[in-house]
Amino acid sequence: MTDVAQGSAASAEQTFLENAFGTVTSKRLVFFRAKGWLSGGSRQDIPLQHVTSVRLDITRSIVGGLFLVLVGLGCLGSGNAILTVGGLLAVFFGVLLLWGSPTVVVNTAGQDLNVAKGWPWVRSEAGAFVESLRGQLFRS
C-alpha cells in the first residue's frame, strides 16, 4: 500500500510558476495563446515534452509611438476638452509603444508558434515565466 502511495506522490504535478502569461508545472505548460493588450487570449495546455523552445522578445514601435505622441501633444494645445482627452490617450499609448511590450513565444514540436503579449510593466513577469519554463525544459 505504501508503494502505491509513494508512486502517486512521485507522479504528482508540481506548480513552479503562475502569472499573467500562464502556469509552468512539472508536466505541462498552461499558456494563454494570442494574449494581447486588450485581449485575454485562449488557454492552451501543452505537455512539456512537446515544447521545443521559448523566447522573450521586446516589441517596440518607434514610428507609431512618435506619431501618437506628436498628435497627442498637438491635441493637448487645442483648448477643446474632447481633443484634450483624445490627446492624453494618444500620448499614453504612444509612450507605451515607445516603452516596448514583452512578447513570450513558445514553439512546439508541430512547429506551432504560440505568442502572448503583455503590457510594458509586466516585463519582469514575462522574464520569470520564460526562465521557469526553460528550467523545466532543461532540468537534469
C-alpha positions in Angstrom: 0.0 0.0 0.0 2.9 2.4 0.7 4.4 1.7 -2.7 1.2 2.9 -4.4 1.1 6.0 -2.2 4.8 6.8 -3.0 4.3 6.2 -6.7 1.3 8.6 -6.8 3.3 11.2 -4.8 6.2 10.9 -7.1 4.0 11.5 -10.2 2.1 14.4 -8.6 2.3 17.6 -10.6 4.2 20.5 -9.0 3.4 24.1 -9.9 6.6 26.2 -10.3 5.2 29.5 -11.5 1.8 31.0 -12.2 1.4 34.5 -13.6 -0.4 36.6 -16.3 1.3 34.6 -19.1 0.4 31.1 -17.8 1.4 28.3 -15.5 4.5 26.2 -15.6 4.3 22.8 -13.9 6.5 19.7 -13.7 4.4 18.0 -16.5 2.7 20.7 -18.6 2.5 24.3 -19.6 -0.7 26.3 -19.4 -0.3 29.2 -21.8 -2.6 32.0 -22.8 -2.2 31.9 -26.6 -2.9 35.1 -28.6 -3.0 37.2 -25.5 -2.6 40.9 -26.2 -3.0 44.3 -24.5 -6.8 44.2 -24.7 -7.5 40.5 -25.2 -7.2 37.7 -22.7 -6.2 35.1 -25.3 -7.2 31.4 -25.2 -6.0 28.9 -22.7 -3.9 26.1 -24.1 -2.5 23.1 -22.2 0.8 21.9 -23.7 2.7 18.9 -22.4 6.3 19.8 -21.6 7.7 17.2 -23.9 6.0 19.0 -26.8 7.7 22.3 -26.1 10.8 22.8 -28.3 11.8 26.4 -27.4 10.7 29.5 -25.7 11.9 33.1 -26.1 11.2 36.6 -24.7 11.1 39.4 -27.2 10.5 43.1 -26.5 8.5 44.7 -29.3 8.6 48.4 -29.9 7.1 50.7 -32.5 9.2 53.8 -32.7 7.4 55.3 -35.7 3.9 54.6 -34.4 4.8 55.8 -30.9 6.4 59.0 -32.0 3.4 59.7 -34.3 0.9 59.2 -31.5 3.0 61.4 -29.1 3.2 64.2 -31.6 -0.5 64.0 -32.5 -1.4 63.9 -28.8 0.7 66.9 -27.9 -0.9 68.8 -30.8 -4.3 67.9 -29.5 -3.4 69.0 -25.9 -2.8 72.6 -27.0 -6.1 72.9 -28.9 -8.2 74.1 -25.9 -11.1 71.8 -26.8 -12.0 69.4 -24.0 -12.7 66.4 -26.3 -9.4 66.9 -28.2 -7.5 67.3 -24.9 -8.8 63.9 -23.7 -8.0 62.3 -27.1 -4.6 63.9 -26.9 -4.0 62.4 -23.5 -5.0 59.0 -24.7 -2.8 59.3 -27.8 0.2 60.4 -25.7 -0.4 57.5 -23.3 -0.5 54.8 -26.0 2.4 56.5 -27.8 4.6 56.2 -24.7 3.5 52.6 -24.3 4.6 51.8 -27.9 7.9 53.5 -27.3 8.5 51.7 -24.0 8.0 48.3 -25.6 5.9 45.3 -24.7 7.2 41.8 -23.6 6.2 39.1 -26.0 6.6 35.4 -25.0 6.9 33.0 -27.9 6.5 29.3 -27.3 7.4 26.8 -30.1 6.0 23.3 -30.0 7.0 20.1 -31.8 4.5 20.7 -34.5 6.2 24.0 -35.3 3.3 25.9 -33.8 4.2 29.4 -32.6 2.2 30.4 -29.6 2.5 34.1 -28.8 1.4 36.1 -25.8 2.0 39.9 -25.5 1.8 41.8 -22.2 1.7 45.4 -21.0 5.1 47.0 -20.7 5.1 47.0 -16.9 4.8 43.1 -16.7 8.2 42.6 -18.3 9.6 41.0 -15.2 6.7 38.5 -15.1 7.4 37.6 -18.7 11.1 37.0 -17.9 10.2 34.9 -14.9 7.8 32.8 -17.0 10.5 32.2 -19.7 13.1 31.3 -17.1 10.8 29.0 -15.2 9.8 27.2 -18.4 13.5 26.9 -19.5 14.3 25.4 -16.1 11.7 22.7 -16.7 12.8 22.1 -20.2 16.5 21.7 -19.4 16.3 20.0 -16.0 18.7 17.2 -15.4 
